[in-house]
Amino acid sequence: MSDSVTVKVSDEDYQKVLKAFKEIQQNDQEIDRTILNNPVSRVLQTRTIWNKQLDASVTEGLVSFDGEEPAWIPMRTIQGIYSYLSKTLNSGQI
């Protein structure tokens, strides 16, 4: 049998963990909307990392265009690029 470990966690730390889980869930939902609503999506994989500067979890997508080496880019940036392209193409400003 395995030994169980009991640990006391402060309420502040517990709230941080809950916040991180909620952010991960929201990021996953945003990813699904971005990929499913975009037929030309170039996202090969996704990952969620913790950003110390933002003190938040950030979801990144692995993207590659025209055969170059893939790079990890925040999903919010990818969404911004697609939004910009959509507005530009729909308004005829190229």
Summary of the structure (lengths in Angstrom):
residues: 94
radius of gyration: 18.3
end to end distance: 66.2
largest distance: 67.5
contacts: 190
relative contact order: 0.12
helix: 46%
strand: 22%
